């Protein structure tokens, strides 16, 4: 998949399906409102601690933060400008963009 990460692939698939089904908005949950942060009846620390920055992930996908903690995703995937990509990864990005 030319360096496409699994999480990014899922977001891309959701964006494509949303456009095909004429869905107008898609949301992603920010770090502050993630379910793993809520109290549980049985608290097991290793199961309730996820080391992932959802806010950075949604920002990278081109999403906008709403006041309620949800990120509104664009229905069209955001592509980086080739000048923003490191020189050693440009070939990878060219191949990835040619897939779509």
C-alpha positions as CSV (number, residue, x, y, z in Angstrom):
1,X,0.0,0.0,0.0
2,X,3.0,2.3,-0.4
3,X,3.3,3.3,3.2
4,X,-0.4,3.8,3.9
5,X,-1.0,3.3,7.6
6,X,-3.9,1.1,8.6
7,X,-5.7,3.8,10.6
8,X,-5.4,6.2,7.7
9,X,-6.7,3.5,5.4
10,X,-9.8,3.2,7.6
11,X,-10.4,6.9,7.5
12,X,-9.9,7.0,3.7
13,X,-12.5,4.1,3.4
14,X,-15.0,5.9,5.6
15,X,-14.6,9.1,3.6
16,X,-15.2,7.2,0.3
17,X,-18.2,5.3,1.6
18,X,-19.7,8.5,3.1
19,X,-19.4,10.2,-0.3
20,X,-20.9,7.2,-2.1
21,X,-23.8,7.1,0.4
22,X,-24.4,10.9,0.3
23,X,-23.6,11.3,4.0
24,X,-23.0,14.9,4.7
25,X,-20.8,14.8,7.8
26,X,-18.4,12.3,9.5
27,X,-17.1,12.8,13.0
28,X,-14.2,11.5,15.0
29,X,-13.9,11.6,18.8
30,X,-11.1,13.7,20.2
31,X,-8.8,12.6,23.1
32,X,-11.0,14.3,25.8
33,X,-14.1,12.4,24.9
34,X,-12.7,8.9,24.2
35,X,-14.5,6.0,25.8
36,X,-11.3,4.6,27.4
37,X,-11.1,7.8,29.6
38,X,-14.5,7.0,31.3
39,X,-14.8,5.2,34.6
40,X,-15.6,1.5,34.4
41,X,-17.1,-0.9,36.9
42,X,-13.9,-3.0,36.5
43,X,-10.8,-0.9,36.1
44,X,-7.9,-2.7,34.6
45,X,-5.2,0.0,34.0
46,X,-3.5,-1.7,31.0
47,X,-6.9,-2.1,29.2
48,X,-8.0,1.5,29.9
49,X,-4.8,3.3,28.9
50,X,-4.4,3.8,25.2
51,X,-1.2,5.5,24.1
52,X,-2.5,7.2,20.9
53,X,-2.9,10.9,20.2
54,X,-6.3,11.1,18.5
55,X,-6.2,14.9,18.3
56,X,-3.0,14.8,16.2
57,X,-4.5,12.0,14.0
58,X,-7.7,13.9,13.2
59,X,-5.7,17.1,12.6
60,X,-3.5,15.2,10.1
61,X,-6.6,13.9,8.4
62,X,-7.7,17.5,7.9
63,X,-10.5,17.5,10.5
64,X,-11.9,20.6,12.3
65,X,-12.4,20.5,16.1
66,X,-15.9,21.4,17.3
67,X,-16.6,22.9,20.7
68,X,-18.0,19.6,22.0
69,X,-14.8,17.6,21.5
70,X,-15.7,16.0,18.2
71,X,-13.7,16.4,15.0
72,X,-15.5,17.0,11.8
73,X,-13.7,15.1,9.0
74,X,-13.7,16.3,5.4
75,X,-15.4,14.0,2.9
76,X,-12.5,14.3,0.5
77,X,-9.1,13.0,1.7
78,X,-6.5,15.7,2.3
79,X,-3.3,15.3,0.4
80,X,0.0,16.8,1.5
81,X,1.7,19.1,-0.9
82,X,4.8,17.4,-2.2
83,X,7.0,20.3,-0.8
84,X,5.7,19.4,2.7
85,X,6.9,15.8,2.4
86,X,10.5,14.9,3.4
87,X,12.7,14.4,0.4
88,X,13.4,10.7,1.2
89,X,9.6,10.0,1.3
90,X,8.6,11.8,-1.9
91,X,8.8,8.7,-4.0
92,X,6.6,6.9,-1.6
93,X,4.0,9.7,-1.7
94,X,4.0,9.8,-5.5
95,X,3.3,6.0,-5.6
96,X,0.5,6.4,-3.0
97,X,-1.2,9.3,-4.8
98,X,-1.1,7.4,-8.1
99,X,-3.1,4.6,-6.5
100,X,-6.1,6.9,-6.0
